[in-house]
Amino acid sequence: MKVLVIGATGKIGRRVLKSLAKTHQVTALIRYPELQAEYEKMGARVLTVDVEKELDKKIHEATAGQDAVIVAATAGAEGTSKEIELLDRNVAMKAIDAAKKERVRHVVLLSAYGADRPDAGPKEHYNFLSANNAADEYIEHSGLNYTIICPVAITDGPGKGSIEASEDLSDASGATISETDVATVIAASLDNRGLYGRRIEIRSGSTPINDALDFDSRGEAATAGRTTLRRPQR
């Protein structure tokens, strides 16, 4: 499968790329030309982009011919307002537009737990959650086969290989998940048709990742459009 990873220089995107490069034809769209050789050594085709000046052109060039696109570009909850607007909203939406134009089979979008309710989160995280809410809603209305991955608070370090996954986690207060496990979930979502049209909230748990993502075996229908029903009100 030909897969484009957007945001491949982030901690999660890098882990996703390294995992997929072993079995897929991976293209990395990155912001830093000095990292090109390093990513090529991982087995990726590399395209560099000045996000502020040439995003429209390069993102369409990168998306052409791809079977799937992973959008993992994020400034994180602690990012500046400018970076959040650029990466979590604009890059995501441009990627969705390009994927639709190129008729990509599946798009996996990294979002955040609480993005469907920005007003309910910490005030200092409103811009981050609101930007992700906008991207989530945008892909829900795109007509694409999509999967939205919404991790709780992300921690550094190794993964457990086990999670809890739901379209509506009942209690995520104080919950965390490692960046390693988030990356594993994203990679595992790529070939999982049972996740099409789903917005998945994930936290560290006791169920092996592939089992936790097997929604078909649970007989749970996708509830596409949930983000739209919970749009934030300023």
N, C-alpha and C positions, 0 to 999 in steps of 0.2 A: 504494500500500500504506500502511496505517496502522501506524505504528511508534512504540513507546514507548521512550525512552532513559532509563534509570535511572543516575544518576551523571553527568549531563550537565554538571556544573560542574567535573569533573575534566579534566585536560589531554587525556586520550584521549577521554572522553565528549563533550567540547566539539567536538573535531575530527570525531567521528562524526556528531554532530548537524548541524553545518554542512554536511557532505557530503550527508547524506540529505535535508535540508530542501529541497534543490534539486529533488528528484524524487519525494519521498514526503510524506505527511501525518504530520508528526512531533509527538509530545507529549514534553515534557521534564519530568521529575519532579525538582525541585531543592530544596535545603535553604535557600537564601538569598533571601528575598523581594525584596531590593534588586536582584537580578539579573533580575527578571522582565521588565522592559522591554527589556533587552539581548537576552534570548533570544527575545522576541517579534519583535524586529527581524530576527532570523536566519530567521524564518518558522515558528517553533514555537509550538504551543499549550503553555502553561505551567501546571503545578500545583506549588504549593509545599507542603512537608511538614516538620513538626517530627518528625524521624526517631525521637526518643526517646519521643514522646507520641502521635502519630497515624499511625504507619506502617501499621498494619493497615487502617484506613479509607481512607487516601489511596492506598495502593498498589492496592487493589481498584478504586477510582474511576478511577485512571489506566489500569489494564489493561483495563477494560471496553471492548469494541468494537475492540480492537487486533488486527491480523493478526500482528504480530511484536513481540517484546520484546527489547531489548538491555540486559543487566545489566552495567554498567561501573563500578559503585560500588566503590571500593577505598580502603583506607587506605595501601596500599603496604607494602613490606617493612619500611620504617622507621617505620611508624605505631605509635601506642601500642597496648597490648593492648586497651584499651577501644574504640578506633576500629576496630581490626581485627575484634573480635568483633561490633561493631555493623554495619559495612559489608560486610566480606568473608564473614561467616557469616549474620547475621540478615537483613540486607536482601536478600541473594541468595536465601535460603530463602523469605522472605515473597513475593518476586517470583515464584519458582517455583510456590508455592502458588496465587497469584493467577492466574498464566498458565494453570495447570491448570484452575482453576474456570471461567475465562472461555474455555476451549478455544482458546487462542492457537495459531496454526499453527506457529510456530517461535520458539525462544528461543536467543539467542546470549549465552553467559556468558563474561565475561573472568575468567580464572583466572591461573595462574602456572606456569612451568616448575619442576618439582620438587614440585608439590603432591601428586602421587601417591606421593611418597616423602619426607615431611616429616623423618623421622629421618636421612635421608642429607644434608640440607642444613645450612647453618650453624646453629649452636644459636640464634643471635640471631634467626633467621628462622623458627624452629619454629612460633610462634603463627600467623604469617601463612600459612605453607604448610599447616598443619593446618586452619585455617579454610577455606582454598580447597579442600582435600581434602574437607572435609565438604560444601561446596556442590556440588562436582563429583559426589560420590557421590549426593547428594540428587536432582540433576537426572537422573542416569543411571537412577534408580529411579522417576522421576515419570510415565513414560508419554508425555512430551512429545517432539515433534521438537526436538532440541537440537543445538547445536554449542558445544563448549568450546574457547576460544582460550587457549593457554598460551605467552605470550612468555617468552623468556630475559630477562636484565637489560635494562631499558628505559633509553634515553638520550634527552636533549633533542635538539632540532634537526630539520632537514628529513629527509625520507625518501629512500631510494634508489629505491623503487618495485620492488625486487626482494628476494626472501627465499628461505629454505629452509623447507619445511613437511613435517612427517611426523607420524605418530601415535606415533613413538618416535625422536626425533633420536638419532643414533648418538654424536655428540660435541658437547656444548654448553659445554664448559669454556672460560670466558673470552669466550663469545659474547655479542653485544648485538643490540639492534634498536631503532630509533628509535620514539618515541611516534607519530610521523606514520605510519609503516608499520604499526604495530599498529592504529591507527584505520582505515587503509585496508583491512586484512585483515578487521576486524570488519564494516565496511560491505559489503565484497565477499562476505562469508559469508551475508548476509541472504537473497539470492535463490538461493543455491546448494544445491539439493536433494541434491547429491552429498556434502554435508558433514553431512547429518542423521545423528545418532547417532555422531558422531566427536568425539574429543578431539585437537585439533591443536596440536602444539608448533611454534613458529616462531622463527626467528632471521634476521638479515640474511644475504642470499645473493646469488646471481646469476640467479635465475629470476624473470621478471616475476610479480607477485603473482597475477594471475588464472590464469596457467599453473600456478603452484605449488599453487594450490587446486583444480586440476582432477583430483581423485582418481579420478573415473570413467574418465578416459582412460587411467589407469595400470592400471585393473582391480583396484584394491585395495579389498577388502571392509572395511566399518567394523568395528572391534573394540570395540564398546560394552561398557562395564562394566570397563574396565581399571583404573580407579581403585579399584574395590571389591576387586580382586584384590591390590592393593598398599596396603592400609590400613596406616596407621602403628601401630607398637607402642611404647608408652611404656616 
